[in-house]
């Protein structure tokens, strides 16, 4: 399997950021790590092996990103406004730094899919909803869609990165809704261990999507689906087949 690692200092995030790239050809897919993890998260948990038929078969090229979760959602800082600002800067990093690199690696403008599990799914869905003009869609497994629930605080930056908040207030005739419905959006959650932490926001997002006419494909699995890698490694290939 072809592998490459790219690293640079992000002025927006004030830290070095890595992108691990797997594959030689195929649909570009951006993978976000779980809470507090980094670009080696998929590799460390065996997901690269699971996805190797897609990667080595030339169906997708996978770009695994670092996170700054330890400075935002996973931070113990009392300064929630600063945490929210850094959360917004992660979105700006993706759009203004990571995406130009991906364009360069892909030979020009492209529209990657976004994928992730748990907080990675939160990042995948949020960044898609923020910029459906840049991305082809998302697969979010066990994601939380109301990050205000984590911060217990709300300001402009947190609001702008909390899908259940900004989508609830989006006008039904907003041009983004038409863009959303031209893309592929998949949300998956189960009822097994620790899925109770995120399932409520999945139901909330489904209600908002129904009310706004946003055609997200929701999948609610049973108690055998848990908030952990064994379930995600089983689920992700199933849903990648729908988009690749």
ABEGO torsion letter per residue (X at the ends): XBBBBBBBBBAAAGBBBBBBBBEABEBBBBBBBBBGBBAAAAAAAGAAAAAAAAAAAGABBBBBBBBAAAABAABABABAAAAAAAAAAAAAAAAAAAAAAAAAAAGEBBBBBBBEBEAAAAAAAAAAAABAAABAEBBBBGBBABAAAAAGBBBAAAAAABAAAAAAABBAABAAAAAAAABBBBBBBBABBGAAAAAAAAAAAAAAAAAAGBBBBBBBBBAABBBBAAAAAAAAAAAAAAAX
